[in-house]
């Protein structure tokens, strides 16, 4: 049964208010939670098994227990973890699982205990298909900004699904063939008097999939007809575009089906330049954190990680910067070195590491100690279930 990990994350954590109930997407950016569940729901277009719920709490001022539960088809799922008052660390449900039918929506619910704020940095699962390398790519965005009128902008296929320009800042390079389908967007707010579109982009041109967002329409927008074939080396992202009329819109989530042996794991970075050594979580939003334990995700399945990719937006650091894929608090051989003033895509196309269940993994940026900062537009790697037993990860440093 091909199994992939899926997570929503935020490197510095998001605070859930005491006594609140919030709904959170199954992947992408972990934010404070919506009161309206539909805004957080991912659509499945194949049948899956969702299992091994894991939650990392990085701060906890509650005086009563909190719960994080899976949600399937707008109802209670089978998976749940309880986080006792003031407790932090990793919490897991290693027993239960959920069957996700094709056409069902799924997401998370966080119910916070009384007393104070609960801060979470990761909510994660395994997602398995019975026979195929078939999974869901999710990007989520809390809708804090309105998309501007009469413009086009671009977003990554995972992480914090915010928009950016130019297009190159949002592109992910596929390192395995793939078939992409069912491009979907959840529109929260829409006052546009003209139609808008969400389009899959391939190598700087429109792909086959286009979701039409009619003037004033909100809710789920999906292309259920078309698909796109992806070759090794293809650059993929989303484009959001509007006509010339008045109005604006916000969206909260994107997702699409992906059939490929190499699952993209994309973290989107819309933060200030980083000017010191920092740790980042995989998936979700990249923000700097000096405490590695806060960003570590524990693997619940075995996979092979390869093709570490950094898309460098600005680089003012005066010394060499190194980005590492970390396993168990140690730098692995999967790394990129970013020379002074270098921008654009830097990728490790040579090395790979084997991850087994129980390994803790995350990003680490060695700033080099010089003056100035570096800003990423996205960080990414590909994760593939091992075809056979692999050697353990080789560590350096």
C-alpha positions in Angstrom: 0.0 0.0 0.0 1.8 3.2 -1.1 1.9 5.5 1.8 2.9 9.2 2.0 3.1 11.7 4.8 0.9 14.8 4.8 1.1 17.7 7.2 0.0 21.3 7.9 2.7 23.2 9.7 4.0 26.6 10.8 7.6 26.9 11.9 6.9 29.3 14.8 3.5 27.8 15.7 0.0 29.1 15.7 -2.0 30.0 18.8 -5.5 28.7 19.4 -7.5 30.8 21.8 -8.8 29.3 25.1 -12.3 27.7 24.8 -12.3 28.0 21.0 -13.1 25.5 18.2 -11.3 25.9 14.9 -11.1 23.9 11.7 -7.7 23.4 10.0 -6.7 22.1 6.6 -5.1 18.7 6.3 -2.0 20.1 4.6 -0.2 23.3 3.9 -0.1 26.3 6.3 -1.2 25.6 9.8 -3.1 28.7 10.9 -5.4 29.5 13.9 -8.4 27.7 12.5 -11.6 28.7 10.8 -15.0 28.8 12.5 -16.5 27.8 9.1 -15.5 24.2 8.4 -15.9 24.3 4.6 -13.0 26.8 4.3 -10.6 24.1 5.6 -11.8 21.1 3.7 -9.7 19.2 1.1 -11.5 17.2 -1.6 -10.4 13.6 -2.2 -10.7 12.3 -5.8 -9.5 8.8 -4.9 -10.1 6.5 -2.0 -7.5 6.7 0.8 -6.7 5.6 4.3 -5.8 8.4 6.7 -3.9 7.3 9.7 -1.4 8.0 12.5 -2.5 11.5 13.6 0.4 13.4 15.1 0.3 16.8 16.8 3.2 18.9 18.1 2.3 21.4 20.8 5.1 24.0 21.4 3.4 26.1 24.1 0.4 25.5 26.3 -1.2 27.9 28.8 -4.5 26.0 29.1 -6.0 24.9 32.4 -8.0 22.0 30.8 -7.4 19.4 28.2 -7.6 20.2 24.4 -8.3 17.8 21.6 -7.3 17.6 17.9 -9.4 15.3 15.8 -9.7 14.2 12.2 -12.9 15.2 10.3 -14.3 13.2 7.4 -17.3 14.4 5.3 -18.0 17.2 7.8 -18.4 14.7 10.6 -16.2 13.3 13.4 -13.4 11.1 12.2 -12.0 8.1 14.1 -8.6 9.7 15.1 -8.1 11.9 18.1 -5.4 13.1 20.5 -5.9 14.7 23.9 -3.4 17.4 25.0 -3.5 17.8 28.8 -3.4 21.2 30.5 0.0 22.9 30.1 1.5 19.9 28.3 3.7 20.3 25.3 5.5 17.9 22.9 4.3 15.2 20.5 0.9 13.6 20.8 -0.1 10.7 18.6 -3.0 8.4 17.8 -1.3 5.2 16.8 -4.4 3.0 16.8 -7.2 4.5 14.7 -7.6 5.4 11.1 -10.2 6.9 8.7 -11.4 5.6 5.3 -11.7 8.5 2.9 -14.0 7.8 0.0 -13.5 9.5 -3.4 -15.6 12.6 -3.4 -15.4 13.1 0.4 -13.9 16.1 2.1 -11.5 15.9 5.1 -9.8 18.2 7.5 -8.9 18.8 11.2 -10.7 20.2 14.2 -8.9 21.8 17.2 -10.9 22.3 20.4 -8.9 24.2 22.9 -9.3 23.9 26.7 -10.1 26.8 29.0 -7.5 29.1 30.6 -5.1 30.2 28.0 -3.7 29.7 24.5 -2.6 26.4 22.9 0.2 26.8 20.3 0.6 24.1 17.7 3.3 23.8 15.0 2.4 20.6 13.2 -0.6 18.4 12.6 0.3 15.4 10.4 -1.0 12.0 9.1 -0.1 9.3 6.8 -2.2 9.1 3.6 -2.3 5.7 1.8 -3.8 4.5 -1.5 -4.5 0.8 -1.9 -2.5 0.2 -5.1 -1.1 3.4 -6.6 1.2 6.3 -5.9 -1.8 8.5 -5.7 -2.1 11.4 -3.2 -3.3 14.9 -2.7 -1.3 18.2 -2.9 -2.7 20.8 -0.5 -1.9 24.5 -0.1 -3.7 26.6 2.5 -4.0 30.3 3.1 -5.9 32.1 5.9 -7.3 34.7 3.5 -5.7 37.7 5.2 -5.2 39.6 1.9 -7.5 40.4 -0.9 -6.3 39.4 -4.4 -6.0 42.6 -6.4 -8.1 43.5 -9.4 -7.0 43.2 -13.0 -3.8 41.3 -12.4 -2.2 37.8 -12.5 -0.1 36.3 -9.7 1.3 32.9 -8.9 1.3 30.4 -6.0 3.1 27.3 -5.0 1.4 23.9 -5.1 1.9 23.4 -1.4 2.7 25.2 1.8 1.2 28.6 2.4 -0.8 29.2 -0.8 -0.1 32.9 -0.9 0.3 34.7 -4.2 3.6 36.2 -5.5 5.3 37.5 -8.6 7.2 36.8 -10.7 6.2 33.3 -11.6 9.6 31.8 -11.0 9.3 32.4 -7.3 6.3 29.9 -7.1 7.6 27.1 -9.3 8.3 23.6 -8.1 10.6 21.4 -10.3 9.2 17.8 -10.6 11.8 15.1 -10.5 9.5 12.2 -11.5 6.7 11.9 -14.1 3.3 12.8 -12.8 -0.3 13.2 -13.7 -2.1 16.1 -12.1 -5.9 16.5 -12.0 -8.8 18.0 -10.2 -7.3 21.4 -9.6 -9.5 23.0 -6.9 -9.7 26.3 -5.0 -12.0 27.3 -2.1 -13.1 30.9 -2.5 -14.0 32.6 0.7 -15.0 36.1 -0.4 -15.7 37.5 -3.9 -17.0 40.9 -4.9 -15.6 40.7 -8.5 -18.0 41.9 -11.2 -16.0 39.9 -13.8 -15.0 36.2 -13.9 -11.7 35.0 -12.6 -9.6 31.8 -13.1 -7.3 29.5 -11.3 -4.9 27.8 -13.9 -2.3 25.2 -13.6 0.9 26.4 -15.1 3.6 24.3 -16.7 7.0 25.7 -17.7 5.6 29.3 -17.8 2.6 28.5 -19.9 -1.0 27.5 -19.2 -1.7 23.9 -18.6 -4.9 22.1 -19.4 -6.7 22.7 -16.1 -8.6 25.9 -15.6 -11.1 26.5 -12.8 -13.5 29.3 -13.7 -14.6 31.5 -10.8 -17.8 33.3 -11.8 -18.4 36.9 -10.8 -19.5 37.0 -7.1 -19.2 33.2 -6.7 -17.8 31.7 -3.5 -17.2 28.1 -2.3 -15.5 25.2 -4.0 -14.2 25.7 -7.6 -12.8 22.6 -9.3 -11.8 21.4 -12.8 -13.2 17.9 -12.8 -12.6 17.3 -16.5 -9.0 18.0 -17.5 -5.6 16.8 -16.5 -1.9 17.6 -17.1 1.0 15.2 -17.8 4.2 16.3 -16.1 7.7 15.3 -17.3 10.9 15.2 -15.3 12.1 18.8 -15.0 8.8 20.5 -15.6 8.2 23.6 -13.5 4.7 23.7 -12.0 2.7 26.3 -10.1 -0.8 27.9 -10.0 -1.8 31.2 -11.6 -4.6 33.3 -10.3 -6.0 35.9 -12.7 -8.8 38.4 -12.8 -10.5 40.5 -15.5 -10.6 44.2 -15.5 -13.7 44.8 -13.5 -14.0 46.1 -10.0 -13.9 43.9 -6.9 -11.6 41.5 -5.2 -11.5 38.0 -3.7 -9.9 35.8 -1.1 -9.2 32.1 -1.1 -8.4 29.7 1.8 -7.2 26.5 0.2 -6.0 24.8 -3.0 -5.7 21.1 -3.7 -5.2 18.7 -6.6 -4.7 15.0 -7.2 -1.2 13.8 -8.1 -0.2 10.4 -9.3 3.6 10.1 -9.1 6.3 8.0 -7.5 7.8 11.2 -6.0 5.6 13.2 -3.7 6.4 16.9 -3.7 6.8 18.3 -0.2 6.7 22.1 -0.6 7.1 24.7 2.1 6.2 28.3 1.1 8.1 31.2 2.6 6.6 34.6 2.8 8.7 36.1 5.6 11.5 38.6 6.1 15.1 37.7 5.3 16.7 35.4 7.8 20.0 36.6 9.2 21.1 33.8 11.6 21.1 30.1 12.0 17.5 28.8 12.0 15.4 25.7 12.0 12.3 25.3 9.7 9.4 22.8 9.6 8.7 20.7 6.6 5.5 21.6 4.8 3.5 24.7 5.6 4.9 28.1 6.2 8.6 28.7 6.6 9.4 31.0 9.5 12.6 31.1 11.5 12.9 29.2 14.8 16.0 28.8 17.0 14.5 25.7 18.8 14.8 22.6 16.7 12.4 20.5 18.7 9.6 23.0 17.8 9.8 22.2 14.1 10.6 18.4 14.1 8.2 16.1 12.4 8.3 12.4 13.4 8.1 10.1 10.5 5.3 7.5 10.7 6.3 5.7 7.5 9.5 4.9 5.6 10.4 7.0 2.6 13.3 8.2 0.5 14.0 11.9 0.5 15.8 13.5 -2.4 16.2 16.7 -4.5 16.4 19.3 -1.8 15.4 22.5 -3.6 15.7 26.1 -2.4 14.2 29.0 -4.4 16.2 32.0 -3.2 14.3 35.3 -3.5 16.8 37.7 -2.1 20.4 37.1 -0.8 22.2 39.8 1.1 24.2 37.5 3.3 28.0 38.1 3.3 29.0 34.5 3.9 28.2 31.2 2.4 24.7 29.8 3.4 24.1 26.1 3.7 20.6 24.5 3.8 20.4 21.0 5.3 17.8 18.3 5.5 18.1 17.2 9.2 17.4 13.8 10.6 17.5 13.1 14.3 19.0 16.5 15.0 22.0 15.9 12.7 22.8 17.3 9.2 22.3 14.7 6.5 24.1 14.5 3.1 21.0 16.1 1.5 22.1 19.7 1.3 22.6 22.8 -0.9 25.2 25.5 -0.6 24.1 28.9 -1.7 27.0 31.1 -2.8 27.1 34.8 -1.9 24.5 36.9 -3.9 23.0 33.9 -5.6 19.3 33.9 -6.2 16.9 31.6 -8.0 16.7 27.8 -7.7 19.6 25.8 -6.0 19.1 22.1 -5.9 20.8 18.9 -4.7 20.3 16.5 -7.6 22.8 13.9 -6.3 22.1 12.9 -2.7 19.3 11.1 -1.0 18.5 9.9 2.5 16.3 7.0 3.7 13.9 7.8 6.5 12.3 5.2 8.7 9.4 5.4 11.0 10.3 7.2 14.2 13.0 9.5 12.6 12.6 13.2 13.5 13.3 15.4 10.4 13.2 19.1 9.5 15.2 21.9 7.7 18.3 23.7 9.1 19.8 26.8 7.7 23.4 27.5 8.5 23.7 31.2 7.9 27.5 31.2 8.0 27.9 34.0 10.5 28.3 36.9 8.2 26.2 40.1 7.9 23.0 40.3 6.0 20.1 38.0 5.4 18.6 35.6 2.9 15.0 35.1 1.9 13.4 32.0 0.4 10.2 31.9 -1.7 9.9 28.2 -1.2 11.8 25.1 0.1 11.0 21.6 -1.2 12.0 18.0 -1.6 10.5 14.8 -3.0 9.5 11.9 -0.9 9.0 8.4 -2.3 8.0 5.2 -0.6 11.0 2.9 -0.7 10.7 0.2 -3.4 12.8 -2.1 -1.3 14.8 -2.1 1.9 17.3 0.8 1.8 20.4 1.6 3.8 20.1 3.9 6.7 20.6 7.6 6.2 24.2 8.8 6.0 25.0 11.7 8.3 27.6 14.4 8.2 28.6 17.1 10.7 
